[in-house]
Amino acid sequence: MKLQNPPFGAIRRVGWGAWFMIEINNISKAFDGRQVLEGIDGKFVDSNTSLIIGGSGTGKSVLLKCIIGLVKPETGRVLYDGRDFWGSDEDVKKEIRREMGVLFQGGALFDSKTVLENVKFPLDMLTDKSENEKIERAQFCLQRVGLENTGDRMPSEISGGMKKRVGIARAIVMNPRYLFCDEPNSGLDPLTSVRIDDLIKEITDEYKITTMVITHDMNSVMGIGEYIMFLYNGRKVWEGDNANITHSTVPELNEFLFSNKLLKGMK
């Protein structure tokens, strides 16, 4: 479902050029002497759904936190369209953060706020738009994710899949250039997971967002993995797309892939 002429400054990309990316160079991080990430490089371009995959404890979430500014890496750079996040002053960091949309694991909705208030929250915090403008934008985003009739409900009154869609609506309400999704399918049934994947992919294509997804869901890998980075023990050991991932000759990746029952027998 595509909606035309969204309010609140829809496609801000016009006039900026046709290529946007996040680039990471030599990202390393240790905690209490334990190396969690070591020398990670990668490029994540617009209009692509980029996935970071790997087993538990391989550093996926730490890498995401380094990229979005929650954890500072010990070495390396995170470049947003050439802007070095960790090497910039606070004004530039704030500018980049305003261009991010984040879907946290579990949705992370405020239990005391209605669905509409949850979606509107970033606008309340970060803009000086009128209340009518903010409501209109929030309602548009809810409509974009297929939840136009849920604005008055509380999070406790909607399903897990609906909460994820509310989280996506909130993540895109500021019209981000970069969208980050942390385990968007965790706790969902297979059919709902596919719908969430499809929605993320549609929004990425429609608004030419640079989208990064942390996941261990093999259906997501095979369905929307246009660029895939596989981490093992804190290192990047493979990168590619879902067209060639099942032909990998990397033992660690093959073990990860084919331990999943859904992929057994494919190779």
C-alpha positions as CSV (number, residue, x, y, z in Angstrom):
1,M,0.0,0.0,0.0
2,K,1.5,3.3,-1.1
3,L,0.2,6.7,-0.1
4,Q,0.9,9.8,-2.0
5,N,2.0,13.2,-0.8
6,P,2.7,12.5,2.9
7,P,2.6,15.6,5.0
8,F,5.4,16.9,7.2
9,G,8.2,17.2,4.6
10,A,8.0,13.8,2.9
11,I,10.9,13.0,0.6
12,R,13.6,15.4,1.8
13,R,16.1,13.6,-0.4
14,V,15.3,15.7,-3.5
15,G,18.3,17.8,-4.3
16,W,20.7,15.8,-2.1
17,G,21.9,13.5,-4.9
18,A,21.1,9.9,-5.6
19,W,23.4,7.9,-3.3
20,F,23.5,7.8,0.4
21,M,25.3,5.3,2.7
22,I,26.6,4.4,6.0
23,E,30.2,3.3,5.9
24,I,32.1,1.6,8.8
25,N,35.8,1.3,8.9
26,N,37.9,-0.9,11.3
27,I,35.3,-0.9,14.1
28,S,36.7,-2.6,17.2
29,K,35.3,-2.8,20.8
30,A,36.2,-4.6,24.0
31,F,34.6,-4.9,27.3
32,D,36.6,-5.8,30.5
33,G,39.4,-7.1,28.3
34,R,37.2,-9.3,26.2
35,Q,37.3,-8.4,22.5
36,V,33.7,-8.2,21.2
37,L,34.3,-6.6,17.8
38,E,37.5,-6.6,15.8
39,G,38.3,-4.7,12.6
40,I,34.7,-4.6,11.1
41,D,34.3,-2.8,7.7
42,G,31.2,-2.5,5.7
43,K,29.0,-0.3,3.4
44,F,25.2,0.0,3.7
45,V,23.6,1.9,0.8
46,D,20.2,3.5,0.4
47,S,17.2,1.6,-1.0
48,N,18.7,-1.7,0.2
49,T,17.8,-3.8,3.2
50,S,21.1,-4.6,4.8
51,L,21.2,-7.4,7.3
52,I,23.7,-8.1,10.1
53,I,23.5,-11.8,11.1
54,G,25.3,-14.2,13.4
55,G,24.8,-16.4,16.4
56,S,24.2,-15.1,20.0
57,G,27.2,-13.3,21.4
58,T,28.8,-12.6,18.1
59,G,28.7,-8.8,18.4
60,K,25.7,-7.9,16.3
61,S,24.0,-5.7,18.9
62,V,27.2,-4.1,20.0
63,L,28.0,-3.2,16.4
64,L,24.6,-1.7,16.0
65,K,25.1,0.4,19.2
66,C,28.5,1.6,17.8
67,I,26.8,2.6,14.6
68,I,23.9,4.5,16.1
69,G,26.0,6.2,18.8
70,L,25.1,4.3,22.0
71,V,28.5,2.7,22.4
72,K,31.8,4.3,21.3
73,P,34.2,2.0,19.5
74,E,37.8,1.9,20.6
75,T,39.0,2.1,17.0
76,G,37.4,2.9,13.7
77,R,35.0,5.3,12.1
78,V,31.3,5.4,11.4
79,L,30.5,7.6,8.4
80,Y,27.0,8.9,7.5
81,D,27.2,10.2,4.0
82,G,30.8,11.1,4.6
83,R,30.2,12.6,8.1
84,D,32.4,11.0,10.7
85,F,30.0,10.5,13.6
86,W,32.5,9.8,16.4
87,G,34.9,12.4,15.0
88,S,32.3,15.2,14.9
89,D,31.2,17.8,17.4
90,E,27.9,17.5,19.3
91,D,26.0,19.6,16.7
92,V,26.9,17.3,13.9
93,K,26.0,14.2,16.1
94,K,22.7,15.8,16.9
95,E,22.0,16.4,13.2
96,I,22.8,12.8,12.3
97,R,20.7,11.5,15.2
98,R,17.7,13.5,13.9
99,E,18.1,11.6,10.6
100,M,17.8,8.2,12.3
101,G,14.8,6.0,12.9
102,V,15.2,3.1,15.3
103,L,12.9,0.1,15.8
104,F,13.9,-1.4,19.1
105,Q,13.6,-5.1,19.9
106,G,10.1,-5.7,21.3
107,G,8.8,-2.3,20.0
108,A,9.7,-0.5,23.2
109,L,6.4,1.4,23.3
110,F,5.3,3.5,26.3
111,D,2.7,1.6,28.1
112,S,1.1,4.8,29.5
113,K,0.7,6.4,26.1
114,T,-1.8,5.6,23.3
115,V,-0.7,4.2,20.0
116,L,-1.0,7.7,18.4
117,E,0.9,9.3,21.3
118,N,3.7,6.7,20.9
119,V,4.1,7.5,17.2
120,K,3.9,11.2,17.9
121,F,6.5,11.2,20.7
122,P,9.6,12.0,18.5
123,L,7.7,14.9,17.0
124,D,6.9,16.2,20.5
125,M,10.5,15.9,21.6
126,L,12.4,17.1,18.5
127,T,10.2,19.5,16.5
128,D,8.3,22.7,17.1
129,K,5.5,21.8,14.7
130,S,1.9,22.5,15.7
131,E,-0.1,19.9,17.5
132,N,-2.3,19.5,14.4
133,E,0.7,19.0,12.2
134,K,2.1,16.4,14.5
135,I,-1.1,14.5,14.7
136,E,-1.5,14.5,11.0
137,R,2.0,13.2,10.5
138,A,1.5,10.4,13.1
139,Q,-1.8,9.4,11.6
140,F,-0.2,9.2,8.2
141,C,2.5,6.9,9.5
142,L,0.0,4.7,11.2
143,Q,-2.0,4.5,8.0
144,R,1.3,3.6,6.1
145,V,1.8,0.6,8.3
146,G,-1.9,-0.4,8.1
147,L,-3.0,0.7,11.6
148,E,-5.1,3.8,10.8
149,N,-7.9,2.7,13.2
150,T,-5.7,2.0,16.3
151,G,-4.6,5.4,17.4
152,D,-6.8,5.5,20.5
153,R,-5.8,2.1,21.7
154,M,-3.2,1.4,24.4
155,P,-0.2,-0.9,23.7
156,S,-1.7,-3.5,26.0
157,E,-4.7,-3.7,23.7
158,I,-2.9,-4.7,20.5
159,S,-1.0,-7.8,19.4
160,G,2.7,-8.3,19.2
161,G,2.8,-7.9,15.5
162,M,0.8,-4.7,15.7
163,K,3.2,-3.4,18.3
164,K,6.1,-3.9,15.9
165,R,4.2,-2.0,13.2
166,V,3.5,0.8,15.7
167,G,7.3,0.8,16.3
168,I,8.0,1.1,12.6
169,A,5.5,4.0,12.4
170,R,7.3,5.8,15.2
171,A,10.7,5.0,13.6
172,I,9.7,6.7,10.3
173,V,7.6,9.6,11.7
174,M,10.6,12.0,11.5
175,N,11.1,10.9,7.9
176,P,14.6,9.4,8.5
177,R,17.4,8.9,6.1
178,Y,18.6,5.9,8.1
179,L,16.4,3.1,9.6
180,F,17.7,0.6,12.1
181,C,15.7,-2.4,13.2
182,D,16.9,-4.6,16.1
183,E,15.4,-8.1,15.8
184,P,12.1,-6.9,14.3
185,N,10.7,-10.4,14.1
186,S,11.5,-11.7,17.6
187,G,8.5,-13.3,19.3
188,L,6.4,-13.2,16.1
189,D,4.8,-16.1,14.3
190,P,6.2,-16.9,10.8
191,L,3.3,-15.2,8.9
192,T,3.5,-12.0,10.9
193,S,7.3,-12.0,10.5
194,V,7.0,-12.1,6.7
195,R,4.5,-9.2,6.9
196,I,7.0,-7.1,9.0
197,D,9.8,-7.9,6.6
198,D,7.7,-6.9,3.6
199,L,6.8,-3.7,5.3
200,I,10.4,-2.8,6.1
201,K,11.4,-3.6,2.5
202,E,8.5,-1.5,1.1
203,I,9.3,1.5,3.2
204,T,13.0,1.2,2.3
205,D,12.3,1.2,-1.4
206,E,9.5,3.8,-1.3
207,Y,11.5,6.4,0.7
208,K,15.0,5.4,-0.4
209,I,16.1,4.9,3.2
210,T,19.4,3.3,4.2
211,T,18.0,0.4,6.2
212,M,20.0,-1.9,8.6
213,V,18.4,-5.0,10.3
214,I,19.9,-7.0,13.0
215,T,18.4,-10.5,12.8
216,H,18.9,-14.2,13.2
217,D,15.7,-15.0,11.3
218,M,16.5,-17.1,8.2
219,N,13.3,-16.2,6.5
220,S,14.4,-12.5,6.7
221,V,17.8,-13.4,5.3
222,M,16.3,-15.3,2.3
223,G,13.5,-12.8,1.8
224,I,14.9,-9.3,2.1
225,G,18.7,-9.8,2.4
226,E,20.0,-7.5,-0.3
227,Y,23.3,-7.1,1.5
228,I,24.2,-9.4,4.4
229,M,27.1,-9.2,6.8
230,F,27.9,-12.4,8.8
231,L,29.7,-12.0,12.1
232,Y,31.5,-14.8,13.9
233,N,33.4,-14.2,17.2
234,G,33.3,-10.5,16.7
235,R,34.7,-10.6,13.1
236,K,33.2,-10.2,9.7
237,V,33.8,-13.5,8.0
238,W,31.4,-13.2,5.0
239,E,29.4,-10.6,3.1
240,G,27.1,-10.9,0.1
241,D,23.4,-11.2,-0.7
242,N,20.7,-13.8,-0.4
243,A,21.3,-15.0,-3.9
244,N,24.7,-16.5,-3.1
245,I,24.6,-17.0,0.7
246,T,23.6,-20.7,0.4
247,H,26.7,-21.3,-1.9
248,S,29.1,-20.0,0.7
249,T,32.3,-21.9,1.4
250,V,32.8,-20.4,4.8
251,P,32.4,-23.2,7.4
252,E,31.1,-21.0,10.2
253,L,28.5,-19.4,8.0
254,N,27.3,-22.8,6.7
255,E,27.0,-24.2,10.2
256,F,24.9,-21.2,11.2
257,L,22.7,-21.4,8.1
258,F,22.1,-25.1,8.0
259,S,21.5,-25.6,11.7
260,N,18.2,-23.9,10.9
261,K,15.6,-26.5,10.0
262,L,14.1,-24.2,7.4
263,L,17.2,-24.3,5.3
264,K,18.1,-28.0,5.7
265,G,18.2,-29.8,2.4
266,M,18.7,-26.6,0.3
267,K,22.3,-27.3,-0.3
